[in-house]
Amino acid sequence: MRRIGSAAFVSAWIVTGCLSPDVSLSDDDTDAGTSEPSTGVEEASSGPDSSSTSSGSESGGVTTTVDPTTGEESVCDATPLRVATFNIEAVSSPGSDPFVGLAASIARIGADVVCMQEVNEGEEGWVSDLAQAAGYSVVALADPSPAIGGDIFNACISRIPMELIASYGGSSLSSDPGANDVGRDILAVRVQPEPGCYAALFTVHLKSGGDYEDLFRRQVEAERLARGVRLYRENRPADGLIVLGDFNEQLDDDDLGTSLDEVPPLPASYELGSDIDVPLRYHPFDVLTTQGFQIAPAFHEDSANDGTFIGGNFSSRLDYVIYGQALFEGAEVYNACSDNGGDDDPPGGWLPKEGQPLACYSSQIASDHLSVFADFVLP
């Protein structure tokens, strides 16, 4: 994880380089003779109820490195939490039409935490500008993507404290330290909507494309995600847990269930971890649903349309909120063209929003994807 900080004063909270290599998520069923991957986690004091007590802190106690198997137990009491996922395509320069549309859409949704995909290298400062424009105070950026992932990465902005941040590449979630099989690091944040109540959000952007190589790489990334989620659950079983992002797959795709019988030709820098066994069954959703997760149903307001990809005329649903250990209240695909201010929770299940409805073109200029947001209660 490269950075977490106040949107207004992000430069004061810069954390450089990779996470500490001596902090690991332990896995009790690791094969004999293989060491568990070393996965760093950072904890930041980012709200009035947060405090930093561990040694090794920097920036005046703002950031500390902690072991994820320790820390406070989550105690929630019907605590509400709204989250959103948004493939933003790019941040764009402050003041530009795409920037204004994006900020307005995020502000209208009013989520506690918004996790984004396709932030471009060089846009780090603009993410802070975007957060400020939309009313968010905390920014976290994933580590840069390896060559196989391109010049884009994941990020989260939050109105509530983020207390545990990790950026997981292939080697972080493999028993093989040489694994390089995750294109864009999975960004994990632990948030605190109320004092003592915690939830973890895992943000993903799986490999795109419909060729055999794309299916193979997407499934490997899903396997890595599933392992990270399982390890987190083992170490912090009381936390709410939500996975969200661009899966680059549809729930009714004919390819789901396909057997991937051989390793395809892969990019030169791609290194499949030795812990991945072939054949694989292609189903990037099943790796979560078999752990008890559920996919939040989400539709455009006043519509049965669940499409999130504008380039497909809303015919493709690629973006999801998938939840476990949280009570689902409702979800929506935010489309400004469908936003008529109807917030009375009719049978379609659309949700209350903040401010006034936006002009239709706001979604069209913001990104080539629509955001999905969802309400939960942490019991």
VENHUKA-V391340 format. One record per pair of residues at least 6 apart in sequence whose ideal C-beta (glycine too) atoms are under 6 Angstrom apart, sorted by the first residue. I is the first residue (numbers start at 1). J is the second residue. D is the distance in whole Angstrom. If there is no record, write none. Layout:
I,J,D
I,J,D
This chain:
1,42,6
1,165,5
1,167,4
2,141,5
2,143,6
3,14,6
3,15,6
3,141,5
4,44,5
4,140,4
4,165,5
5,13,3
6,137,6
7,128,5
7,131,4
7,132,5
7,136,6
7,137,5
7,139,5
10,128,5
10,139,6
13,59,6
13,62,6
15,63,6
19,40,2
20,40,4
20,65,5
21,38,5
23,40,5
23,41,6
23,65,6
23,67,6
24,36,6
24,38,5
24,39,6
25,39,5
25,68,6
25,231,4
26,36,6
27,36,5
27,231,6
30,36,5
34,175,4
37,172,5
37,174,6
39,172,5
41,68,5
41,164,6
41,166,5
42,63,6
42,65,6
42,165,5
43,64,5
43,66,5
43,163,5
43,164,5
44,63,5
45,51,6
45,52,4
45,62,6
46,138,5
46,161,5
46,162,5
47,161,3
49,195,4
50,161,5
52,61,4
52,64,5
54,64,4
54,66,5
56,64,6
56,65,5
57,64,4
68,235,5
69,235,5
73,238,5
74,197,6
74,198,4
74,238,4
74,239,5
75,196,5
76,197,4
76,378,4
78,377,5
79,193,5
79,194,5
79,197,5
79,378,4
80,377,6
81,112,6
81,193,5
81,199,6
81,376,5
81,378,6
82,111,4
82,112,5
82,375,5
83,111,6
83,113,5
83,242,6
84,109,5
84,111,4
84,114,5
84,371,5
84,373,4
85,115,5
85,244,4
85,245,5
85,319,6
85,372,5
86,116,5
86,371,4
87,117,4
87,118,5
87,246,5
87,369,4
88,102,6
88,116,5
88,118,6
88,367,5
89,118,5
89,367,4
89,368,5
90,120,5
91,123,4
91,126,4
91,127,6
91,130,6
92,98,4
92,99,4
94,129,5
97,365,5
98,365,5
101,362,5
101,365,4
101,366,4
102,366,4
103,130,6
103,133,4
103,134,5
104,358,6
104,362,5
105,362,6
105,366,5
106,114,6
106,134,4
107,134,5
107,135,6
108,353,5
108,355,6
108,358,6
109,334,5
109,373,5
110,353,6
110,354,4
111,373,5
112,159,5
112,160,5
112,193,6
113,158,5
113,191,6
114,157,5
115,156,4
115,201,6
115,203,4
115,244,6
116,155,5
117,154,6
117,205,4
117,245,6
117,246,5
118,152,5
119,127,6
119,153,6
119,155,5
120,151,6
120,152,6
121,151,4
127,139,6
127,155,5
128,139,5
131,139,5
131,157,4
136,157,4
136,159,6
138,158,4
138,162,5
139,157,5
140,156,5
140,162,6
140,165,5
140,189,6
141,155,5
142,153,5
142,154,4
142,167,4
142,185,4
142,187,4
143,167,4
143,185,5
145,153,5
145,184,5
146,180,6
147,269,5
148,183,5
148,267,5
148,269,6
148,270,5
149,183,3
149,184,4
153,184,6
154,184,6
154,187,4
154,203,5
154,205,6
156,189,5
160,191,5
160,193,5
161,192,5
162,189,5
162,191,6
163,190,5
163,192,6
164,190,3
165,189,6
166,188,5
167,185,4
167,187,6
168,185,6
168,186,4
168,228,5
169,182,5
169,185,5
170,179,4
170,180,5
170,181,4
170,182,4
171,177,5
171,179,5
173,224,4
173,227,5
173,228,5
174,273,4
174,275,5
175,275,5
176,273,4
176,274,4
176,275,6
178,271,5
179,271,6
179,273,3
180,271,4
181,220,5
181,272,5
181,273,6
182,221,5
182,224,5
183,207,6
184,205,5
186,202,6
186,204,5
186,225,6
187,203,4
188,202,5
189,201,5
190,198,6
190,200,5
191,199,6
192,198,6
197,378,6
198,239,5
199,239,6
199,240,3
199,378,6
200,232,6
200,239,5
200,241,5
201,242,5
202,243,5
203,245,5
204,225,6
204,245,4
205,245,6
205,246,5
206,218,5
206,221,5
206,247,5
206,248,5
207,214,6
207,217,4
207,218,4
208,248,4
212,264,5
213,264,4
215,282,5
216,260,5
216,264,5
218,284,6
219,280,5
219,282,5
219,284,6
220,276,6
222,284,4
222,287,5
226,287,4
240,325,5
240,326,4
240,378,5
241,324,5
241,325,5
242,323,5
243,322,4
244,321,5
246,318,6
246,319,5
247,284,6
247,320,6
248,318,6
249,284,6
250,317,6
256,283,5
257,283,6
258,282,4
259,279,5
260,279,6
260,280,4
260,282,5
261,279,5
263,278,6
288,322,5
292,324,5
293,322,5
293,324,4
294,323,6
295,320,6
295,322,5
296,321,4
296,328,6
296,331,4
296,374,5
298,331,4
298,332,6
298,333,5
298,372,5
299,306,5
300,333,5
300,335,5
300,338,5
301,338,4
301,350,4
302,338,6
303,338,6
305,314,5
306,317,5
307,314,3
307,315,5
307,316,6
307,317,5
308,317,5
308,318,6
308,319,4
308,333,6
308,369,6
308,370,5
309,316,4
309,318,5
309,369,6
310,368,5
311,368,5
319,369,6
319,372,5
321,372,6
321,374,4
326,376,4
326,378,6
327,377,4
327,379,6
329,375,4
330,349,5
330,351,5
330,375,5
331,374,4
332,350,5
332,351,5
333,370,5
333,372,5
334,370,6
334,371,5
335,363,5
335,370,5
336,358,4
336,360,5
336,362,4
336,363,4
337,360,4
339,357,4
339,358,6
341,357,5
343,352,4
